[in-house]
Structure formats: structure tokens, C-alpha cells
Amino acid sequence: MLETYKGPFTVNGITDIDQVIIDHIKTIINKEINSTTTRIAIDKIKKSNPERYHVLSWTGIKESGKKESAGLMEAVKIEHGCQLIINGAVPTLKYYLRLITSLDGFIENHNEAIGLGSKLKKAHKDKWGQLIEKYFSN
């Protein structure tokens, strides 16, 4: 599932075979994560009830809101059983990319998923094709 909202947010959800949302991934492009962002995520958790909800920012987490966000994250875990993860996008990518055992297999599977992803905009598919051609073509 891929949805685009007005403003700097995109939301990706991972569902199980019954289309129940397991993971939500919200990427914030030009804004630091703060306690308000955390509260917005909690409102969405209450509506969709995923197991995990990731909020990732390309600019990181605002230092002044870390303590309050940590308290909110703990509360939503207790109340809804949802793990709320807030982090910078780059550290998260670095963490998960190290778990990939075969880059070729990953790229092949991702390429196939993008080709099948009818909800992706043509511009996104075209950009992916350009990246593949530039970095992975022989």
C-alpha cells in the first residue's frame, strides 16, 4: 500500500495475507521528528492498529522533543500493543541494509515488486528504472 499526502509525508504500509496492517512506515522529508509528529502517529495507530509504526525523518529527531516522545511511545505500547519507532531515515536504512545477504536478490525482488505495484505513480517507477540502469546495468 502506498499513499501520498499533501505536504512532505508519504506512508507505506506492510500488510499480511489477510490485508491486516502489520507495519506502517511514515517518511518525513523536510522536517525533524518532534512530539507533535509523535502524537500524529499515535492518532493513526489508534485508527489502523498496526503491530509496528515507524516514523523516519531524513533530517532526524528534534533534540528538545526526545524525552516527551519517549514517554508517548511507551504509553502507546502499553495501551495499544503497538511498537512506535521514531528514527532518522539514514540510520534506519543502514541498519536494515546490513541484514540483506544478497544485494542482487534484493534488487531483483524489489524490481519485481515495483513492476507489480499498481499504486505507484509512473514517475516513481520511471525513477526506479533510471536508478537500476545507472547503477546496476552491465
C-alpha positions as CSV (number, residue, x, y, z in Angstrom):
1,M,0.0,0.0,0.0
2,L,1.4,3.4,-0.9
3,E,-0.3,6.6,-0.3
4,T,0.9,10.2,-0.9
5,Y,-0.4,13.1,1.2
6,K,-0.2,16.8,0.5
7,G,2.9,18.1,2.2
8,P,6.2,16.3,2.9
9,F,4.8,12.9,4.0
10,T,4.4,9.6,2.4
11,V,3.0,6.5,4.1
12,N,3.8,2.9,3.3
13,G,2.1,0.0,5.0
14,I,3.0,-3.7,5.0
15,T,0.0,-6.0,5.3
16,D,-0.3,-9.7,6.0
17,I,-2.1,-12.1,3.7
18,D,-5.5,-11.0,5.2
19,Q,-4.7,-7.3,4.4
20,V,-4.2,-6.6,8.1
21,I,-1.6,-3.9,8.6
22,I,1.5,-5.2,10.3
23,D,3.9,-2.3,9.8
24,H,3.3,1.3,8.8
25,I,6.2,3.3,7.6
26,K,5.9,7.1,7.5
27,T,8.7,9.1,5.9
28,I,9.1,12.8,6.7
29,I,11.3,14.5,4.1
30,N,12.0,18.1,5.2
31,K,11.1,18.2,8.9
32,E,12.5,16.9,12.1
33,I,10.5,14.4,14.2
34,N,9.1,16.1,17.3
35,S,6.5,15.4,19.9
36,T,3.7,16.7,17.6
37,T,4.8,14.3,14.9
38,T,4.7,11.5,17.6
39,R,1.2,12.5,18.6
40,I,0.0,12.4,15.0
41,A,1.5,8.9,14.6
42,I,-0.4,7.8,17.7
43,D,-3.7,9.1,16.3
44,K,-3.0,7.0,13.2
45,I,-2.1,4.0,15.3
46,K,-5.5,4.2,17.0
47,K,-7.2,4.1,13.7
48,S,-5.2,1.3,11.9
49,N,-3.8,-0.7,14.9
50,P,-0.6,-2.0,13.3
51,E,2.0,-4.1,15.2
52,R,4.7,-1.5,14.5
53,Y,4.6,2.1,13.3
54,H,7.8,3.6,12.0
55,V,8.3,7.4,11.7
56,L,11.5,8.1,9.8
57,S,12.9,11.6,9.0
58,W,15.6,12.5,6.6
59,T,16.6,15.4,8.9
60,G,16.5,13.4,12.2
61,I,14.8,13.9,15.5
62,K,14.4,17.2,17.3
63,E,16.5,17.0,20.4
64,S,14.0,19.0,22.5
65,G,11.2,16.6,21.9
66,K,13.0,13.3,22.5
67,K,12.1,12.8,26.2
68,E,8.4,13.6,25.6
69,S,8.3,11.4,22.5
70,A,9.8,8.5,24.5
71,G,7.0,8.8,27.1
72,L,4.4,8.8,24.4
73,M,6.0,5.8,22.7
74,E,5.9,3.8,25.9
75,A,2.2,4.8,26.5
76,V,1.1,3.7,23.1
77,K,2.9,0.4,23.5
78,I,1.1,-0.3,26.8
79,E,-2.3,1.0,25.6
80,H,-2.4,-0.4,22.0
81,G,0.4,-3.0,21.9
82,C,2.0,-1.1,19.1
83,Q,5.7,-0.5,18.9
84,L,6.2,3.1,17.8
85,I,9.7,3.6,16.3
86,I,11.0,7.1,15.6
87,N,14.4,7.4,14.0
88,G,16.4,9.1,11.3
89,A,15.9,7.5,7.8
90,V,19.6,7.1,7.1
91,P,20.5,5.3,10.3
92,T,17.5,3.0,9.8
93,L,18.4,2.2,6.2
94,K,22.0,1.4,7.3
95,Y,20.7,-0.9,10.0
96,Y,18.3,-2.8,7.7
97,L,20.6,-2.9,4.7
98,R,23.2,-4.8,6.7
99,L,20.7,-7.6,7.1
100,I,20.4,-8.3,3.3
101,T,22.5,-11.3,2.4
102,S,22.2,-10.9,-1.4
103,L,22.1,-7.5,-2.9
104,D,21.3,-9.0,-6.4
105,G,18.4,-10.9,-4.9
106,F,17.1,-7.9,-3.1
107,I,17.2,-5.7,-6.2
108,E,15.6,-8.4,-8.3
109,N,12.7,-8.9,-5.8
110,H,12.3,-5.1,-5.3
111,N,12.3,-4.5,-9.0
112,E,9.6,-7.1,-9.5
113,A,7.5,-5.7,-6.6
114,I,7.8,-2.2,-8.2
115,G,6.7,-3.5,-11.5
116,L,3.6,-5.1,-10.0
117,G,2.9,-2.1,-7.7
118,S,-0.1,-0.6,-9.4
119,K,-0.5,2.0,-6.7
120,L,2.9,3.5,-7.5
121,K,2.9,6.5,-9.7
122,K,4.5,6.3,-13.2
123,A,7.1,8.9,-12.2
124,H,8.3,6.7,-9.3
125,K,8.6,3.6,-11.5
126,D,10.5,5.6,-14.1
127,K,12.9,6.9,-11.5
128,W,13.5,3.4,-10.2
129,G,14.2,2.2,-13.7
130,Q,16.7,5.1,-14.2
131,L,18.5,4.2,-10.9
132,I,18.7,0.5,-11.9
133,E,20.0,1.3,-15.3
134,K,22.6,3.8,-13.9
135,Y,23.9,1.7,-11.0
136,F,23.2,-2.0,-11.8
137,S,23.3,-2.4,-15.6
138,N,26.4,-4.1,-17.1
